[in-house]
Amino acid sequence: SGDGAGLLTQIPRDLFYAHAIELGHSAVDPADLGVAFVFLSTDADERARAREAVEDACAAEDIEVLGWRSVPTDPDAIGEIARSGMPHLTQAILRRPADSD
């Protein structure tokens, strides 16, 4: 049903900082947060493997994945065809390496 649309904005750091705190990362500096928006399988096993692959790729670059956030969606707002192929939308909350600027 198409590839969707997106809008690039600044990271809403307050939102992701609050989520990082919920995940037990209260010592993180909001300025060090980043976000990876990931479209994953609706199958739980495939989704777990994909998350692990993302975490491994981040670790290889010294980027810490603080946790995951499921993106609120409203499948009733889209058509049946789009809904049938809708991925699980999630965000990885990231902390940049200490030695980056």
C-alpha positions as CSV (number, residue, x, y, z in Angstrom):
1,S,0.0,0.0,0.0
2,G,3.0,2.3,-0.4
3,D,6.1,3.0,1.6
4,G,4.5,5.4,4.0
5,A,5.6,8.9,4.9
6,G,7.9,10.4,7.5
7,L,8.8,13.7,8.9
8,L,12.3,14.4,10.4
9,T,12.3,16.5,13.5
10,Q,14.6,17.0,16.4
11,I,14.6,14.1,18.9
12,P,12.0,14.7,21.6
13,R,14.6,14.2,24.3
14,D,12.2,14.7,27.2
15,L,10.0,11.8,25.9
16,F,13.0,9.4,25.5
17,Y,14.6,10.6,28.7
18,A,11.4,9.7,30.6
19,H,11.4,6.3,28.9
20,A,15.0,5.7,29.8
21,I,14.2,6.5,33.4
22,E,11.4,4.0,33.3
23,L,13.9,1.5,32.0
24,G,16.2,2.2,35.0
25,H,18.7,4.5,33.4
26,S,18.2,7.7,35.5
27,A,21.9,8.6,35.2
28,V,21.8,9.2,31.4
29,D,22.3,12.7,30.1
30,P,19.4,13.5,27.8
31,A,21.9,15.1,25.3
32,D,23.5,11.7,24.9
33,L,20.3,10.0,23.8
34,G,19.6,8.8,20.3
35,V,16.8,6.8,18.7
36,A,16.7,4.1,16.0
37,F,13.2,3.7,14.5
38,V,12.9,0.1,13.5
39,F,10.2,-1.7,11.5
40,L,10.1,-5.3,12.8
41,S,8.2,-8.5,12.1
42,T,4.9,-9.1,13.9
43,D,6.2,-12.6,14.8
44,A,7.6,-12.5,18.3
45,D,10.5,-14.9,17.6
46,E,11.6,-13.0,14.5
47,R,11.2,-9.7,16.3
48,A,13.5,-10.9,19.2
49,R,16.2,-12.0,16.7
50,A,16.0,-8.7,14.9
51,R,16.3,-6.8,18.1
52,E,19.3,-8.9,19.0
53,A,20.9,-8.1,15.6
54,V,20.3,-4.3,16.2
55,E,21.8,-4.6,19.6
56,D,24.9,-6.4,18.3
57,A,25.4,-3.9,15.5
58,C,25.2,-1.0,18.0
59,A,27.5,-2.7,20.5
60,A,30.1,-3.1,17.6
61,E,30.1,0.7,17.5
62,D,30.1,1.2,21.3
63,I,26.5,2.4,21.2
64,E,24.5,1.3,24.2
65,V,20.9,0.2,23.6
66,L,19.2,1.3,26.8
67,G,15.9,-0.4,25.9
68,W,13.1,-0.6,23.4
69,R,9.9,1.4,23.1
70,S,6.8,0.2,21.2
71,V,5.4,3.0,19.1
72,P,1.7,3.7,19.7
73,T,-0.3,3.0,16.6
74,D,-3.9,3.0,15.5
75,P,-4.4,0.2,12.9
76,D,-8.1,1.1,12.6
77,A,-7.0,4.4,10.9
78,I,-5.6,2.5,7.9
79,G,-7.1,0.3,5.3
80,E,-7.3,-3.5,5.4
81,I,-4.5,-4.1,2.9
82,A,-2.1,-1.7,4.7
83,R,-3.1,-3.3,8.0
84,S,-2.3,-6.8,6.7
85,G,1.3,-5.9,6.0
86,M,1.8,-3.5,8.9
87,P,5.1,-4.1,10.7
88,H,5.7,-3.8,14.5
89,L,6.9,-0.3,14.9
90,T,9.5,0.1,17.6
91,Q,12.3,2.4,18.7
92,A,15.6,1.6,20.2
93,I,16.7,4.1,22.8
94,L,20.4,4.6,22.4
95,R,23.2,6.2,24.4
96,R,26.1,7.6,22.3
97,P,29.6,6.5,23.2
98,A,31.3,8.6,25.9
99,D,34.2,9.5,23.5
100,S,32.0,11.0,20.8
101,D,31.1,14.6,20.4
